[in-house]
Amino acid sequence: MAMRKSQAYLSLVNSYLMDSPQPSSMSYWYNLGSLLGLCLMIQMASGMFLAMHYSSNMELAFSSVEHIMRDVNQGWLMRYMHANGASFFFMCMYLHMGKALYYGSYRKPRVLVWAVGVVMFIATMATAFMGYCLVYGQMSHWGATVITNLLSAMPFMGQDIVPFIWGGFSVSNPTIQRFFALHYLLPFMLAALVVLHFIALHTNGSSNPMGITGNMDRMSMHPYFIFKDLITVFVFLFVFCLFVFFSPNTLGHPDNYMPGNPLVTPASIVPEWYLLPFYAMLRSMPDKLGGVMAMFGAMLMLLSLPYTDRSMMRGNSFKALSKFFFYLFLFNFLLLGNLGQLHVEMPFINLGMYATMFYFSYFVMIVPAISSLENILFVLGRRSVK
C-alpha cells in the first residue's frame, strides 16, 4: 500500500483508479466512460491486425478486404470486430453524451471536460467516416464522393479544397491512400484526447445524478466502482459477441458488399447509421452551403450548452419541464436518424426541416428559456415555504 502511494508512476495510477473519491450516488449511466475506453482498445487492436493485410490501393482495397475475410486466419473475426466495434463505439458515445445532457455534466466546473468530449466526438466521426470509405464498396465510394463534395460549398476556397482532398478530380487512388493514413493516425490522437479528458475530469471529479455536491458522501474508485464497471463490461462483451458471431452484417449496408463502381449510382446514398441524424440535417436544407453549416453547426452547438443553461440546479432529475423537453429532444434526434435513411420526398423533406429547426432551437431558445423559468419557480417556491 505504501509503495503504490510513494512510487511516482504507481501513485498516479493509484490516484486515478484506486483511491480516487467518487460520489456514492453515481448510477450505472456513469459506466459508459469505461465502455468507451474498452471500445477504443478493441478498435485499435483489431485495426492494427487488419492494417497488416489491407492494401490501400484503390484497385486492391475491396479484394484485400475479401482476402482478410476468406484467407487470413481469424481475419473474419478481426473484420467483424472492427466493423461492429465502430457501431458499438457510437452507441456508447451517444448514450454517454445523453447522460451528460440529462445530468448536466457539462456545467461549471466541468466545462473543459465537456469541450474535450465534443472534440473527441467530432474526431471519432471523421475516423469512422474514413474507415467506412476504406472498404471501397459501392456505399463507400459514393459516401466519400458526396461528403467530400460538400466542402465545395465553402466560400472562396471550396472549389480548391475538394481536389486537394481527392488528390485528383474525383475519388480515386490517392483519396483512399490518404484516408487510410489518416484513419490509422486519428485513433492515436483520440487516445491522447482521452488522456486530456481524464485529466480534466480528475481535476474536479465526477458529477452525480442528484445534481448537488458529492463531497458529503464519497467512496474510493476501487473496489466498488471498478467492480461496478466490470459488470457493464461483461454485459457489453456478451451483446458485442452476439453481433460479431451471430449477426455481423446487421448494422452494415448490403450495397457495401459490392465493389465500388463510379459508373453506377446507388438508388439511395446512405451513410452508416451513426451519421444519419446529421445527414438528415444536411439534406433538409434547400441550399448546399446551408446544409453543410447545419451539419457541422449541429455538432458545434453542443459547445454552447454550458453557457445557455442558466439553471440554479444541475441536471434534470428534479426539474419536470427540463425533463420533458430533454425527452422531446431525444425523440427528435431519433426521428432525424430515421429520416436520414429515407428517400428525399414529401413529407420527409418538411419533417426533416421541422426536426432540424427543433434541434437548433433546443440549444438556442428552449434550454435558456426553460432554465430561466424554472429558476423563477424555484425562488417563488422557496419564498412560499418561508
C-alpha positions as CSV (number, residue, x, y, z in Angstrom):
1,M,0.0,0.0,0.0
2,A,2.8,2.4,0.9
3,M,4.6,1.6,-2.5
4,R,1.6,2.4,-4.6
5,K,1.4,5.8,-3.0
6,S,5.1,6.6,-2.8
7,Q,6.4,5.4,-6.2
8,A,5.8,8.1,-8.8
9,Y,4.0,6.2,-11.6
10,L,2.1,3.9,-9.3
11,S,0.9,6.9,-7.2
12,L,-0.5,8.4,-10.5
13,V,-2.4,5.1,-11.3
14,N,-3.5,4.9,-7.7
15,S,-4.9,8.5,-7.7
16,Y,-6.9,7.8,-10.8
17,L,-8.0,4.1,-10.5
18,M,-7.9,3.2,-6.8
19,D,-8.1,5.9,-4.2
20,S,-9.9,8.4,-6.4
21,P,-13.0,9.5,-4.4
22,Q,-16.3,9.2,-6.3
23,P,-19.8,10.3,-5.3
24,S,-21.6,7.3,-3.9
25,S,-24.8,8.1,-5.7
26,M,-23.3,7.6,-9.2
27,S,-25.6,5.3,-11.2
28,Y,-24.8,2.7,-14.0
29,W,-25.1,5.5,-16.6
30,Y,-21.7,6.6,-15.4
31,N,-20.2,3.3,-16.5
32,L,-20.3,4.3,-20.2
33,G,-17.0,6.1,-20.0
34,S,-15.2,2.8,-19.2
35,L,-17.1,1.1,-22.0
36,L,-15.9,3.8,-24.4
37,G,-12.3,3.1,-23.3
38,L,-12.9,-0.6,-24.0
39,C,-14.3,0.2,-27.4
40,L,-11.3,2.3,-28.3
41,M,-8.9,-0.5,-27.3
42,I,-10.9,-3.1,-29.3
43,Q,-10.8,-0.8,-32.4
44,M,-7.1,0.0,-32.1
45,A,-6.2,-3.6,-31.6
46,S,-8.4,-5.1,-34.4
47,G,-7.5,-2.2,-36.7
48,M,-3.8,-2.9,-36.3
49,F,-4.2,-6.5,-37.3
50,L,-6.4,-5.5,-40.3
51,A,-3.8,-3.0,-41.4
52,M,-1.2,-5.8,-41.7
53,H,-3.2,-7.4,-44.6
54,Y,-5.1,-4.4,-46.0
55,S,-4.0,-2.7,-49.2
56,S,-4.9,1.0,-49.6
57,N,-4.5,0.9,-53.4
58,M,-8.0,1.5,-54.9
59,E,-7.7,-1.4,-57.3
60,L,-6.9,-3.8,-54.5
61,A,-8.8,-2.3,-51.5
62,F,-12.0,-4.3,-51.9
63,S,-10.1,-7.5,-52.8
64,S,-7.8,-7.2,-49.8
65,V,-10.8,-7.0,-47.5
66,E,-12.2,-10.1,-49.1
67,H,-8.8,-11.7,-48.7
68,I,-8.8,-10.8,-45.0
69,M,-12.3,-12.4,-44.7
70,R,-11.6,-15.6,-46.6
71,D,-7.9,-16.4,-46.4
72,V,-6.3,-14.8,-43.3
73,N,-6.5,-16.9,-40.1
74,Q,-9.2,-15.3,-37.9
75,G,-9.3,-12.4,-40.4
76,W,-13.1,-12.6,-40.5
77,L,-13.2,-12.2,-36.7
78,M,-10.9,-9.1,-36.8
79,R,-13.0,-7.6,-39.6
80,Y,-16.3,-8.2,-37.9
81,M,-15.0,-7.0,-34.5
82,H,-13.7,-3.8,-36.2
83,A,-16.9,-3.1,-38.2
84,N,-19.3,-3.9,-35.3
85,G,-17.0,-2.2,-32.8
86,A,-17.5,1.1,-34.7
87,S,-21.3,0.8,-34.2
88,F,-20.9,-0.1,-30.5
89,F,-18.5,2.8,-30.1
90,F,-21.1,5.2,-31.3
91,M,-23.9,3.5,-29.3
92,C,-21.9,4.1,-26.1
93,M,-20.9,7.6,-27.2
94,Y,-24.4,8.7,-27.8
95,L,-25.6,7.2,-24.5
96,H,-22.6,8.9,-22.7
97,M,-23.5,12.3,-24.2
98,G,-27.2,11.8,-23.5
99,K,-26.3,11.0,-19.8
100,A,-24.2,14.2,-19.7
101,L,-27.1,16.3,-21.2
102,Y,-29.6,14.8,-18.8
103,Y,-27.5,15.1,-15.6
104,G,-25.9,18.5,-16.5
105,S,-22.3,17.1,-16.5
106,Y,-21.3,19.9,-19.0
107,R,-21.8,22.7,-16.4
108,K,-19.1,24.5,-14.4
109,P,-16.6,23.5,-13.2
110,R,-16.6,20.7,-15.9
111,V,-16.8,22.8,-19.0
112,L,-13.3,21.7,-20.2
113,V,-14.3,18.0,-19.8
114,W,-17.3,18.6,-22.0
115,A,-15.4,20.6,-24.6
116,V,-12.7,17.9,-24.9
117,G,-15.5,15.3,-25.2
118,V,-17.2,17.2,-28.1
119,V,-13.8,17.4,-29.9
120,M,-13.4,13.7,-29.4
121,F,-16.9,13.1,-30.8
122,I,-16.1,15.1,-34.0
123,A,-12.7,13.3,-34.3
124,T,-14.4,9.9,-33.9
125,M,-17.0,10.7,-36.6
126,A,-14.2,11.7,-39.0
127,T,-12.3,8.5,-38.2
128,A,-15.4,6.3,-38.7
129,F,-16.3,8.0,-42.0
130,M,-12.8,7.4,-43.4
131,G,-12.8,3.8,-42.2
132,Y,-16.1,3.2,-43.9
133,C,-14.6,4.5,-47.2
134,L,-11.6,2.1,-47.0
135,V,-13.7,-0.9,-47.7
136,Y,-14.3,0.6,-51.1
137,G,-17.7,-1.0,-51.6
138,Q,-20.5,0.9,-53.5
139,M,-21.6,2.9,-50.5
140,S,-18.0,3.6,-49.6
141,H,-17.3,5.2,-52.9
142,W,-20.5,7.2,-53.2
143,G,-20.4,8.2,-49.5
144,A,-16.8,9.5,-49.9
145,T,-17.9,11.4,-53.1
146,V,-21.0,13.0,-51.5
147,I,-19.4,14.0,-48.2
148,T,-16.1,15.4,-49.7
149,N,-18.1,17.2,-52.4
150,L,-19.9,19.2,-49.6
151,L,-16.7,21.2,-48.9
152,S,-17.0,22.7,-52.4
153,A,-19.9,24.8,-50.9
154,M,-17.4,26.7,-48.7
155,P,-17.0,30.3,-49.9
156,F,-13.7,31.4,-51.6
157,M,-11.7,28.2,-51.2
158,G,-14.3,25.4,-51.5
159,Q,-13.5,24.6,-55.2
160,D,-9.8,24.2,-54.4
161,I,-10.2,22.2,-51.2
162,V,-12.1,19.3,-52.8
163,P,-9.4,18.4,-55.4
164,F,-6.8,18.8,-52.7
165,I,-8.5,16.2,-50.5
166,W,-9.2,13.9,-53.5
167,G,-5.7,14.2,-54.8
168,G,-7.2,14.4,-58.3
169,F,-10.5,15.2,-60.0
170,S,-12.6,12.5,-58.4
171,V,-12.5,9.9,-55.5
172,S,-9.5,7.9,-56.8
173,N,-6.4,6.1,-55.6
174,P,-4.8,9.0,-53.7
175,T,-8.1,9.6,-51.9
176,I,-8.2,6.1,-50.5
177,Q,-4.5,6.1,-49.6
178,R,-4.7,9.4,-47.7
179,F,-7.9,8.3,-46.0
180,F,-6.1,5.1,-44.8
181,A,-3.1,7.2,-43.5
182,L,-5.5,9.5,-41.5
183,H,-7.7,6.6,-40.4
184,Y,-4.6,4.9,-38.9
185,L,-3.3,8.2,-37.3
186,L,-6.5,9.6,-35.8
187,P,-7.2,6.9,-33.1
188,F,-3.8,7.7,-31.6
189,M,-4.8,11.4,-31.4
190,L,-8.1,10.2,-29.9
191,A,-6.1,8.3,-27.2
192,A,-4.2,11.5,-26.4
193,L,-7.6,13.3,-26.1
194,V,-8.8,10.6,-23.8
195,V,-5.8,11.3,-21.5
196,L,-6.7,15.1,-21.6
197,H,-10.4,14.1,-20.9
198,F,-9.2,12.1,-17.8
199,I,-7.0,14.9,-16.5
200,A,-9.8,17.5,-16.9
201,L,-12.3,15.1,-15.2
202,H,-9.8,14.3,-12.4
203,T,-9.4,18.0,-11.6
204,N,-13.0,18.4,-10.3
205,G,-14.2,14.8,-10.1
206,S,-17.4,13.3,-11.5
207,S,-20.8,14.8,-11.2
208,N,-23.7,12.8,-9.8
209,P,-27.4,12.1,-10.6
210,M,-28.6,14.3,-7.7
211,G,-27.2,17.5,-9.2
212,I,-25.6,18.5,-5.8
213,T,-22.1,18.4,-4.4
214,G,-20.9,14.8,-3.8
215,N,-18.4,15.9,-1.1
216,M,-20.7,14.7,1.6
217,D,-20.6,11.0,0.7
218,R,-17.7,9.6,-1.4
219,M,-16.3,6.2,-2.0
220,S,-12.9,5.1,-3.4
221,M,-12.8,4.0,-7.0
222,H,-11.5,0.6,-6.1
223,P,-13.1,-1.8,-5.3
224,Y,-16.7,-0.6,-5.5
225,F,-16.8,1.4,-8.8
226,I,-14.2,-0.9,-10.5
227,F,-16.4,-3.9,-9.8
228,K,-19.5,-1.9,-10.9
229,D,-17.7,-1.1,-14.2
230,L,-16.8,-4.8,-14.7
231,I,-20.5,-5.7,-14.6
232,T,-21.3,-3.5,-17.5
233,V,-18.1,-4.6,-19.3
234,F,-19.3,-8.2,-19.2
235,V,-22.8,-7.3,-20.4
236,F,-21.3,-5.2,-23.2
237,L,-18.9,-8.1,-24.3
238,F,-21.9,-10.5,-24.2
239,V,-24.0,-8.3,-26.5
240,F,-21.0,-7.5,-28.7
241,C,-20.2,-11.2,-29.2
242,L,-23.8,-11.9,-30.1
243,F,-23.5,-9.4,-33.0
244,V,-19.9,-10.4,-34.1
245,F,-20.6,-14.2,-34.1
246,F,-24.3,-14.5,-35.0
247,S,-25.4,-11.3,-36.8
248,P,-22.3,-9.5,-38.0
249,N,-23.9,-7.7,-41.0
250,T,-27.0,-6.3,-39.2
251,L,-25.6,-2.8,-38.7
252,G,-24.0,-2.5,-42.2
253,H,-25.4,-1.7,-45.6
254,P,-25.8,-4.5,-48.1
255,D,-24.6,-2.3,-51.0
256,N,-21.2,-2.2,-49.5
257,Y,-20.7,-5.9,-50.3
258,M,-20.4,-4.9,-54.0
259,P,-17.1,-3.4,-55.3
260,G,-17.1,0.4,-55.7
261,N,-18.2,1.5,-59.1
262,P,-18.0,5.2,-60.2
263,L,-20.3,4.4,-63.2
264,V,-23.3,3.1,-61.2
265,T,-25.0,5.3,-58.7
266,P,-26.9,3.5,-55.9
267,A,-30.7,4.1,-55.6
268,S,-30.1,6.0,-52.3
269,I,-26.8,7.0,-50.9
270,V,-26.9,6.3,-47.2
271,P,-24.1,6.7,-44.6
272,E,-23.7,4.4,-41.6
273,W,-26.5,4.6,-39.0
274,Y,-24.5,6.7,-36.6
275,L,-24.1,9.6,-39.1
276,L,-27.8,9.6,-40.1
277,P,-29.1,12.4,-37.9
278,F,-26.5,14.8,-39.2
279,Y,-27.0,13.6,-42.7
280,A,-30.8,14.3,-42.3
281,M,-29.9,17.9,-41.3
282,L,-27.7,18.2,-44.3
283,R,-30.4,17.1,-46.7
284,S,-33.2,19.2,-45.0
285,M,-31.6,22.4,-46.1
286,P,-32.5,23.7,-49.6
287,D,-29.1,25.3,-50.1
288,K,-25.8,23.3,-50.2
289,L,-23.9,25.7,-48.0
290,G,-26.8,25.9,-45.6
291,G,-26.8,22.0,-45.4
292,V,-23.0,22.0,-44.6
293,M,-23.4,24.7,-42.0
294,A,-26.4,22.8,-40.4
295,M,-24.4,19.6,-40.2
296,F,-21.2,21.0,-38.7
297,G,-23.2,23.5,-36.6
298,A,-25.2,20.7,-35.1
299,M,-22.1,19.2,-33.6
300,L,-20.5,22.5,-32.6
301,M,-23.8,23.6,-31.0
302,L,-23.1,21.2,-28.2
303,L,-20.3,23.5,-27.0
304,S,-22.9,26.2,-26.3
305,L,-24.7,24.2,-23.6
306,P,-22.5,25.3,-20.6
307,Y,-23.4,28.9,-21.4
308,T,-27.1,28.6,-22.4
309,D,-28.1,26.5,-19.4
310,R,-28.9,29.1,-16.7
311,S,-30.4,26.7,-14.2
312,M,-29.6,27.1,-10.5
313,M,-29.6,23.3,-10.1
314,R,-27.5,20.9,-12.1
315,G,-29.3,18.2,-14.1
316,N,-32.9,17.3,-14.8
317,S,-33.6,14.8,-12.1
318,F,-35.9,17.2,-10.1
319,K,-37.0,19.5,-13.0
320,A,-40.2,18.4,-14.7
321,L,-40.2,21.0,-17.6
322,S,-36.5,20.4,-18.4
323,K,-37.0,16.6,-18.3
324,F,-40.0,16.9,-20.7
325,F,-38.1,18.9,-23.3
326,F,-35.0,16.7,-22.9
327,Y,-37.1,13.7,-23.9
328,L,-38.6,15.7,-26.8
329,F,-35.1,16.5,-27.9
330,L,-34.1,12.8,-27.7
331,F,-37.1,11.6,-29.7
332,N,-36.4,14.4,-32.2
333,F,-32.8,13.2,-32.6
334,L,-34.1,9.6,-33.2
335,L,-36.6,10.9,-35.8
336,L,-33.7,12.7,-37.6
337,G,-31.8,9.4,-37.6
338,N,-34.8,7.7,-39.2
339,L,-35.3,10.5,-41.8
340,G,-31.6,10.3,-42.8
341,Q,-32.2,6.8,-44.4
342,L,-35.5,7.7,-46.2
343,H,-35.9,8.9,-49.7
344,V,-35.8,12.7,-50.3
345,E,-39.5,13.2,-50.9
346,M,-42.6,14.6,-49.2
347,P,-43.5,14.5,-46.4
348,F,-40.0,13.6,-45.2
349,I,-38.5,16.8,-46.6
350,N,-40.7,19.1,-44.5
351,L,-40.5,16.8,-41.5
352,G,-36.7,17.0,-41.7
353,M,-36.8,20.8,-41.8
354,Y,-39.0,21.0,-38.7
355,A,-36.9,18.4,-36.8
356,T,-33.7,20.4,-37.7
357,M,-35.3,23.6,-36.5
358,F,-36.3,22.0,-33.2
359,Y,-32.7,20.6,-32.8
360,F,-31.2,24.1,-33.0
361,S,-33.9,25.8,-31.1
362,Y,-33.4,23.4,-28.2
363,F,-29.9,24.8,-27.6
364,V,-30.5,28.5,-28.6
365,M,-34.1,29.1,-27.2
366,I,-35.6,26.2,-25.2
367,V,-32.8,25.5,-22.7
368,P,-32.2,29.2,-21.8
369,A,-36.0,29.9,-21.6
370,I,-36.9,26.8,-19.6
371,S,-33.9,27.0,-17.2
372,S,-34.8,30.7,-16.5
373,L,-38.4,29.9,-15.9
374,E,-37.6,27.1,-13.5
375,N,-35.2,29.4,-11.6
376,I,-38.2,31.8,-11.1
377,L,-40.5,28.9,-10.0
378,F,-37.7,27.7,-7.7
379,V,-37.3,31.1,-6.0
380,L,-41.1,31.6,-5.7
381,G,-41.4,28.1,-4.2
382,R,-38.7,28.8,-1.6
383,R,-40.4,32.1,-0.6
384,S,-43.8,30.4,-0.2
385,V,-42.2,27.8,2.1
386,K,-40.7,30.5,4.2
